[in-house]
Structure formats: structure tokens, C-alpha cells
Amino acid sequence: MKYLLLTAVLSWVISLNTSDNFDGGKKNNKDAEATQDQNTTINLYEKIDAAMFCLYDSSNIWWISPDKVSDSIRNINIPRYPDYVYEKRIKDLNETTPMDLDYNEYVLKYIDAYGVRNRDKLQIVITRSAYYFPIFEEYLDKYNLPLELKYLAAVESALDPTAVSPSGAVGLWQFMKPTADLFNLTISSYIDERRDVYKSTDAACRYLKCLYEMFEDWQLALVAYNGGPGTVKKAIARSGGKTDYWDLRPYFTPQMQNYVPAFIAMYYLMEYHAEHNIFPNQTFIEANKTDTLLVHGYLHLSNIAEATGVDVNLLKKLNPIYSYGYIPMDGNDYTLVLPTEVTHIFLDNSEKIEARRDTVTDSLVVPPFMVRPVRPNVVYHQVVSGDNFFRLAAKYNCSIPEIYKWNALSEGYVLKIGDTIKIMTE
């Protein structure tokens, strides 16, 4: 279909070009004929360029409904464009942001990775953005940061608040525990504020603001967010004082080398997703259809769901901070996110819900409704560099409290290289 469209465009352009240059007379001067042929060729290519942009550059008007896309475009399953189309679109985006956006082979590699090989995942990101992006923009505006930084979370976690990286970074903004501690994000057996959209976004904004003030360049701030400011300073020193990301790129780790290209590609595809025939699915909820309340534990999301008539899985998606769908009683107030239409139901039934609190005396006990199937098999894991409880729980499909319980560990125990950890498996 793509080639049929291109053929049709070329035929149209050539017909226009022929009619423009037809005069019905004979050319008697050979030099004049050569000059005319050269001008004809130039005009032809100019009109091809104009026609291609009419076909390919549609100003991204189809965010919600693919029905507005013409059949000729929608029937191209995976559109691909000439380099100059990508370059022109990214150049246009560059005019709308204080962040430097470049187009090159490295950016194209990630446009292909996100927009061709991982189209399904990008569709999920676009779908989730209806909930997360308005919240991100509120905090970015609060700290006077470029709103386009919202796309950083799409690169970091694919907008999945429960995402855990191989290195143990957690949440939408992928904070390691030391960085989370620096920005006062609470992490315990039951609570992980790295998964809280409000608190983690506030922390990410403060961190990004610090990094920009440190390097006075958004590309360097981005790569410092990924690899740490110390690594960027070392690269600057090793390069002899260069401060341009692309000049410093050879001095970065492979992940840092790919980070800014990935961000630019994600930025581009989120703005031009319709031109790549990628549209959101039905989102689970929009940000403006939720309310936040301050509550005390002990509370189970399952009890709240039963009292309000909300699907418990939706409550868990809105409240990923609670590792087991359980709000502990530890003397702190916690945020509960609810769909707006049931907020009054929760408030009217709060006493009834609180009356069903389960008595929990050990903060490491797994809530009853989260008890897993019997695990009759035992393996022993030898702790190596980079291991942490999150990685072990993800690797063996178990919970952190279960690891504590199986090994009789005290709360707050820190893994050491060489430790032997007992794991029960199914």
C-alpha cells in the first residue's frame, strides 16, 4: 500500500509538472533545451518533496480517534518515512521546547525500536499517559521545568509504577534506594513511595532541577539522571572539558550512550504516534476522574473495594504504593486514591470499613489475602554484588516479607555479599 501511495503521488506530481511546462512549441536551441530539462528536474523534485510532506505530515490531529485518519494512511500497517521527514518533524518539535532535540542515526535506531519492533508496548505507554501525564505536568509546572520531561518516565518505566529494573530501581521514575532516601521517599516492607505517582514525581522534579542547575544543559541533566552526576563529571574531565552530550558520548557507559537518543525517539513518537498508526486502547481511568484522601491503617484495599463497589484491581492500580494492597498502622497518614464517583461512598462508610481492620502485630506478616500457594521446595541463593531484596523477590516470584520470614531476618536487615538466603519455591 505504501508503494501504491507513493506511485500515485509521483504520477500526480509528474502530471502537474508536465502541464506546467507544456507550451506546444518546438525547442530549436539545444542549450535552451538543456537548461529547460535541468529546471524541469529541479521543479519535479521540489514538487515531490511538497507532495510527500502533504502525505506524511498531518499535524498529529488523531490523538483520540483513528477514525479521522484517511483510509490510505490507516491501511499502512507500519509506516516508515524518509530520513528528511523524521529530521523535519524533530526540528519542528525542537522549536517548541527549551530541550535540545537532535536527529541522527542513533535516534533513528530508537524510533525503529519503539515504533516498529515494540509497537504494542508503545501503545500501552500511550494508553497509560492519559492518567499519568496530567499529574506529571502539574509537578513539572510547579518546579518551572519543561513539560516535555514527562516523556522521561515513559523511557524509564513505560509508565508502569510497579516496574523494577535489574539493578533494583523501582517505580515510574526508577529510583534506587539511596536516591529515594535522599529525597525522603519512604520504603518499608509494606510501603514503597517510589511507586506513588505524586511523591515520586515530586522527587523526580527536584532531582532533575538539581541536575540542570549543576550542568546547565538538559541533555547532560538527562544522562546524569540515568548514570549519576559523578559519571558525567568524570566524562567531562576525561574529554578535556567538553560539555556537549554528543562529544561526551564516547566516554559514557553503553546505557548512557543510548539514553538521550531513546528520550528523543520517545518524545517524537509520543507526539507523532498517529502518523505511525499507533493509538491508545481504552484507558483504565483518567487523572481528572480521581480523588486523593489521607487515611490511617489498618486498611485493606479489598475491604475498601467491597464497601465502595470498585474493582479491587483498579484500586491496586491507583494505589501501587501499597505492596500488598494493605495500608499499615504505623502512625503515619497515607494517601488513598479513589475514583471520584465513589469518594463519598468511602467517606460515608469509613467507620464500617475501619471496623473490619485486621489486627496485625508483626509488620513483616503477609496480609491474609496475599498468602501464596504452598512452596514445598527449597533453594539457597548466594548473594553477589548487585543483589537486593527486590531483585530476589522478582527472580523467585515471592515477596520480600516471605524472604524475611524464611530466613528469620530482623526488619531492616541489609544483604551482604556471600550471604546464603533460603528461598521456598513452588
N, C-alpha and C positions, 0 to 999 in steps of 0.2 A: 504494500500500500504506500509506503514511504516513497518508493521509486516511481510509482504511478503519479503521486502528487508532484514530485519533482519534475517528471516528464511534462505534466500538464502545465506547470509554471513556466518551464523553459519554452514550451510551444507557444504559450501566450506572450511571453516576452519577445520571442523571435518574431511573432506576427506583428506585435506593436512596432518593433524595430524596423521590419520590412516596410510597413505602411508609412512610417515616419520618413524613410529615406527614398521612397519610390517617387520619381519625377517624370517617368515616361520618356525621357530623352536619352540620347546616346552620349557616352563619355569618349571624347576624342583625344583627350590629353592623358597619357599614361601616368604622368606624375600626379595629376589631379586624381586619377583613379586610385593610386596607391594611398594618397593622403585620405581620400574618402573611405577606403577599406579600413585604414587604421582607426579613423574616428568612429566608424561603424562598430568595430570590435570593442573600443572603449565604452561606447554608449551601451552596447549589449551587456557587458559585464556590470556596468552601473545599474542597469535595469534588473539584471538577475539579482544583484545584491538587494535592491529595493523590494523585489518580489519575495525573496527569501525571508526578509525581515517581516513583511506582511504576513507570511505564512507562520513563522516561528515565534514572533514576539507579540504576545497577545495581552500584555499588561496585567497578567495574573488576576483575572476577574472571577475565577471559578472556585473560590475557597470552599464554599459550602456545597454547591450543586454542580456535578459534572454534566448535567443536562444542558448547560449553556455552552458546552464545547461543541464545535461543529463535528458532524459525523466523520468527516475526512481526517480530523486530528484524533478523535477519540478511538478510531479504529486502528491507529498505530499503537500496538501493544507497549513497546518500549521505545519511545522517541529518542533519537540521537541527533546531535546537531554539529555543524562545522565549528571548528575552534573559534572563529571570529564571533559566532553567536554567543558562546559562553563568555568570551572576553568582553563583548559589548554589554551583556547583562550585568556582569560583575562590576564593570566600570560604572554603570548606571547606579548600582547599589552603593558603590564607593562614594558617590556624591551625596548620599543620604545619611552618612554615619561618620563620626569622628575616628572610627577604627579604620586602619588601612586594610583594604581588600585587594589582593593581587591575584592574577590568573596566570598559571603556568602548568607544566606537566604534572607537578605534584598535586596541585588542586584538582586537575582533571582525573587523576587516579582515584581520588576520593569521591568525586562526583559519580564516577563509574561504580565505585564500591557501594555507595549508599543508594544511588538512583537506578542501578541496573541489577547488581548481584544481591542486594539486600532490600529490595523494594517493599517486601512485606513488613520488614522491621521499620522502615521509614514511615509506612502507612500507620503503624502503631504509634510512632512518635507524634505524627500529625494529629492523630485522634486524641492522644493524651494532652496535647498542647492546649486544647480548649479549656481544660481545667487548670493547668499549671501556669501557662504564660501570663494570664492576668495577674496572678499572685506575684510572679517574678517581677513583672513590670512595676507593680506598686512599690516593691522594695528597691528596685533599681532607681526609680524616680526619687524615692526618699533620700538616697545617697548620691543623687545627681550623677548617676553612671549611665553609660549608653544602654538604651533598652535592648539593643541587639545582643547584649551579653546573655540574654535568656537562652540563646542557642548553645551556649557553653554546656548547660545541663543536659541538652539533647546529645551532645558528644560524650559527655561524661557517663551518663547512666541510661540513655534512651528514655529519659523521663520515668524511670522505674525507681520509686523510693526505697524498694527492698533490695536493690542491686548491691552485690558485694563483689569487689574486684579480687583477682588472685593475690594481691598484696594486702588485702584486708580493708581497703577503703569502702565506705558504706554510704548509701543514700543517694539522693538526687544530685548532690554536688560532690559526692565521692570524697568525704573527709576521712583521713586517717585519724586514729585516736589521739595522737599528740596534738595535731592541729585542732581537732574538736575540743580538746581540753583547753587549748589556748583561747578559744572563742566561747568558752563556758557552755558547751553543749553537754548535757547530761547523758552518760552512758552507764547503764547498770544491767542487771540480769533481766529486768522486765522493760526497761525504758531505753530507747536509743533515739535521742533528739536529732541525730544525723538524718533520720527518716522523716522528721517533722518538716513539712513544706515551709512553714512560716519561720521557725527558728533557724533551720539550716540555710534558708535563703538570706536571712538577715546576716548570718555569719559569713556566707559566701560574699555578700556585698561588701562587708567590712574588710574581708581579706583581699578582694580584688582592688578595693580603693587603696589599701596599703601598698599593694604591689605596683599599682600605677604611679603612686607618689614616689615609689622607690626608683622606678626605671623611666618614667615619663614617656612611655611608649606602650601602646596596647598590645602589640604582638609579643613584646617581651613580657608584659604582665601575664598574658595568657600562658606562655610557655613556662613561666615561673610558677603559675598555679599548678601546672602539671608536674614539673620536675623539681620545684623548690627554688627560691630566690638565690640560695647559695650556689646551686649548679649554674645558674645564669651568670652570676658574678664571676665564677671561675672561667666560663666560656669567654666572657668579655676580656678577662686578663690574658687568657691563652691566645686570643686573637690579636693581641696588641692594642686593645682598646676599641675595637669595632662595636657599634651599638645597633646595627641593622640586623633584624632577625635572619634574613636570608644569607648575610655574610657570616653570621654566627652558627648557622645551621650545621656545618660540618663538625662543630665542637660539641654538639648536643648528643644525647643518647638517641637511639633509633625512635623510641616513643616520642621524645620531644621534637625530633625532626619532622615527624608526621602530624604533630598536634595542631599547629596553625593551619596547614593545608586542610586538615579534617574539619576545623572550625569554619573556614571559608566555604568549603563544599557544603557543609550542613546549612550554613546561613543561606547560600544560594538556593539549595533545593527546597528549603522551607518557604522561601519567597516565590520560587518558580515551580512548585510541585505540580501545579495543574498542567504546565507545559510539558511535564514529564509523565502526564497521565496517572498521577498518584493522588488519591483523595482520601479524606478521613472516613473511618467507619463511624457508626453511631457511638458517640462518646458516652461514658458511664454517668457523667454529671458535669455541669458547668460550674465554674467558680462562683458566679453570682447567684447560684441556687443553693448555697451552703451557708450555715451559720457556725460560729465558734462559741463555746461556753467553757467556763472554768469549773472544774469538778474536783472532788476528792475521791480517793479509793476507799474501800474496796468496791470495784465495779467490774462486771464482765460485759463485754460488748454483746455477748449472746443474750443476756438479760435485757439490755437496752433495746436490742433488735426485737425481742419478743414483745416488749411493752409498747414500742412505737410502730411496729409493723413494717420496719425496714429490713431488707435482706441483710443478714449478718455479713455476707461477703462484701457488700457495698460499704458497710461500716468499717470493715477491716481495711479496705482500700483508702477510705477517707482518714483513717487513723493508724497508719503503719508504724507510728512511734511505739505502739504497744506490741512488743514482740510476740505475746501470746494472747492478744485480744483481751488483755486484763490490765486494769488500772490499779496499781498497788496503793496501800495506805502507808505513806512514808512521811507524812507531814507537809507535803508539797501540793500546790494546786497544779492541775494538768488541764490541757486543752482537749476538749471533745468536739469533733467536727460532725455536724449532722446536716442532712438535707433540710432546707428552710421550712418545708411544709410540715415537718414533724417536730420542730423545735418546741412548739407549745405543748405537744403531747408529752414530750420528755419532761418539761417543767411541771406539767400538771400531775405527772405520775412519779416524780423524783423520789418521794417518800416511799412509795411502793417498791421502786427499784432498789433503793438503798436498804430496805428491809430484807432483801434477798441476798445481801452481801454474804460471801463465803468467808469463814474465819480462816485466815492464813497466818500461821505463826512463823514459818520459815520462808524468807524471801527467795530461797532457791527452789522451793517446791513448784513443780509444774502444775498449773491450774488443772482441775479435774477433766474439763472438756478437751484439754490438749494432750492427754495421755496417749502415747503412741502404742502400736501393736507390740506384742511380746517380742523381745530380741534375745533369742537363745544363744547366739554365737558371740564369741569374744575375739577381738583383735587388739594388738598392742602397738600403738603408734609412737615411734621415736621422734621426738621434737627436733626439728632442724631450723636453721636460720630462716626467718620469714614466717614461721608458723604462728598462729594465734588462735584463740577460741573460735572466732568467726570462720576461719578457714577450715578448722577441724569439723565444725558443725556442718558446714556446707559439703565437705568432702564425704562425710559418713552419713549424711541425711539424718542428723539428730539435732537436739537442742543444746545450747550452752549449759543450762541448768542440769540437763542429764549428764553431761561430761563432768560437771562438778560433783554430782551425786555418785556416779560410778567410781570416782577417784577420791571421795571423801575430802574434797578440797575446801578450804575456807574461802568465804566471799572476798573477792579482790585478789586472789592468787594470780601471780604473773608467771606464765610459762617460761621455762629456761631451756636452752639448748641441751639436749641429752636426756631431758625428762622422758619417762615412759608413761604414756597415757593409755588407760584401759578404755576401750570403746565396745559397747554392746551393739551387735548388728542383727538384722532380721534374718 
